[in-house]
């Protein structure tokens, strides 16, 4: 088995081994993966964080040996906690820009740096969060960092994100591991029977033709933050999401889950 890590802002992961193929998700800085097969300049990868599979441009990945891979996987999890964090590569004297929720592999809080792929990276400690266990206290605060981020199918970063990528990234920033797609996320946690029982941080799922197609985070007071056109706050009731500009319901409420 081969292993790799991604060391840049956001890498498209596609459904097929072609640049013209649909982007289904992204890797962010620090994401590791297993390499399952090769096809020309592409490799099929499995994201270590959520087991999601797809095709990546091989030259964008940095291969690591099994020992390093296991060390990264077992290391305490540090993530960036600001919309965009500049980190300085001390090895090649360049700046990398990391989207919120990016991983910092083998990060040393004492030195505020980490070494990976033959490079040493330095980051300001105020850009970093460490959560030894999951905690819901700052989920809404993390979600608000993405407000007005444009919608991008398959996106997971501050410049383009989809509904389930938004939820997955926000929860990851607070120590929770969720699947990539809304349909799989809807299988997690405990079911909340009615909107009246819903608490802030609960996940609201919406359906079209009997299939879960959308997800957002409940803010309380009949408000939801979700990615639709852009990350925004809208009114929600037992029927679904109500858009004031169009004066109509855009999404039909299906189920509510508490992770």
N, C-alpha and C positions, 0 to 999 in steps of 0.2 A: 504494500500500500504506500502511495506517495501522499505527502501532506504539503500544504502551502498556506501562506498568510498574505493578506492584502494590505499594502502600505501606502495608500493614497486616499483621496476624498471619498469617492463613490464609484464602484465598478458595476456596470450593467451585467446581469446574469440573464441569459436568453433561453428561450424554449428550444431552440435548435442551434447547431454549430455554424452560425452565420451572423454577420453584423446586421443583416436586414431582418433578422428574426425578432419576434416580440420580446421585449424586456419583461421578465416576470418578477424579478426582485433585484436587489443590489447588495453587494458587500460594502461595508463601511471600513474605515481604517481599523486595523487590528483584528478583523474577522478572520478566523482560520477555517480551513476546509480540507476534506479528503478529496483526492483526485481519483475519480472512478474509471475514466477512459479518455482517450485522446482521439481527435479528428482534425487533421491538418494543424492549423494554428490555434485550435480551440481545445479546451479540456472540459469534460463533464465533472462538475464538483458537487459535493454535498456539504452544505454549510454546517459547521460544528455546532452552532448555536441553536438551530431549529430544524436541522436535518433536511432543509429544502434543497432540491436538486435543480441544476440547470447548467448552461454552457457559458464559459468565460474565456476571454482572450488570454492565452497562456502567458504572453509576455508581460501582462499586467500583474501577475502573481509572483511572489517570492517563495521558492521552495524551501522547506525546512525539514530537518531529519526528525525521526520519530521521537527521539529523546527531547528535542526542543519543543516539538508539538505537545507532548505530554506535560512538559514543564509549564507551557503557556496555559493549557487547559486547567491545570491544577493550581495555578497561581491565583491569589486574591484578585477579584475583579475591580478594576478601576476604569471609569468612563469619563468622557468630557461632559460637562454640565452647563455649557453656555452655547448659544446658537452656532457660532463659529469660533473655534479655538485655533489660534496660530501656534504651531510648534516649530521649534528650530532644530534642524538637523545639524548637529555639531560636526558631523563627518564631512558632508559636502557643502556646508555653509549656505543652505537654502531653507526656505520656509514652506511648510506644508499646512494646509488649512483643513481642519477636521470638523465635520458636522456634529451636532449634539448627539450624544449617545455613543460616540465612537469609543472603541476599546483601546486601552493603553497596555500592550502586552509586556509582562515582566516589569511593570512600573515600580520604581523605588521612591516611596514618599519622603525618605530621608534626603535623597539627592534630587528629587523632582525630575528624574530622567529615566530612560529605559534604553536598552540595547537590543536590537533585533535586526536580522538580515545584514549583519556587518555594519550597521549604522547606529549611532547614538543620537537619541532625540531628547530635547529639553523642553519642558512645558511649565508654565506658571501654575503653582499649586491651586490658585483660586479657580482655575478652569477644570479642576478634577474633583470627582466625587467617588467615595468608596462606601459600598454598602455590603457589609458582611452577611446581611440577611435582608429579605424583602421587607419593604416598608411603604405603606400607602400615603404617608403624610404629605409628600411633595408631588403626587401624581398630577394634580391640577396645575401646580406651578410649572412642572415640566411640560405639560401640554400647551400652556400659554406661550412657551418659547417659540412654538411653531405657528402661532397665529399669523394668518395671511400667506403662509407658504403655499405656492401654487400646487394644484393637483397634478400628479404625474403617475400614470399607471406603472406599477412596479417600483416606484420610488420610495426611498427610505431616508432621504436627507433634507436638510433645511431649505434647499432650493427647489425641491420637487418631491412630493410624497403622496401615496395613496391612502385610502381609509384604514386598511388593516396594517400597512407599514407604519402609519402614524401611531396606532394603538400599540403595536408591538414594540416600537422604539421607545415610546413614553413609558411603558411598563418596564422595559429593560433598564431604563435609566433609574428605576426604583427597585431593582433587584428581582423582578419577575420574568420568567421565561414563558413566552406565549408562542403558539404556532404562527406561521406567516400569514395565512389567509383567513378571512372573516368566518368562513364556514367551519374551519377547524377551531378557531378561537371560541366559537359558539358552543363547543363541546366541553370547554373548560369551566371550572368553578361551580358555584351553587346557583340554582335557578331562583330568581325573584319573581313572585307571582304577579304583582301589579305595579304599575308606575308609582302608586301612592307609597309603596314600601321601598322604593328605590332610594339608594343613598349616593351622595357624591362619590365618584370613582367607579361606580358600577358601569358595566358595558351594556350598551343598548344595540341590539342587532335588528336588521331590517331585511325584508324579503321582497323578492319579485318572482311571481309565478311559482311560489312554493319553495324557493331556494334562497338561502342567506346570501345577500350580495353587498351588504354595507354594515359598518360598525362605527360607533362613536362612544365618547366618554361622557357620562352624566355629570353635570356640574351642580345639580340641585336647582330648586325653584323652576322646574320645567324648562331647563336650558341644557343644551348638548353642545359639545365641541367636537367637530368632525371634519374630515377632508372631503369636500365636494365642490369642485371648481377651485377652491382654496380651503385652507384650514380656517373655519369660522365658527361662530357661536350662533345657534338658532333655537327657536322655540320647539318643544317636543311635548306631545300628549299621547294618550293611549292609542290614537289613530296613527301617529307618526310624526315626521319632521315637517313643520310648517314654515314655508318661505314667505316672508312678509312682502318682498319685492314683487313676486309673481302672484301673491295672494292665493297660494295653493299648497297642498301637501306634496312633497317630493319623494318621501320614503315611507314605506308602510312598516310599522313596528311589528316585530316578530317575537322576540324573546329578550329577556333581561338576565344577565349573569353577574354574579359577585365572585371575583377571583380571590 
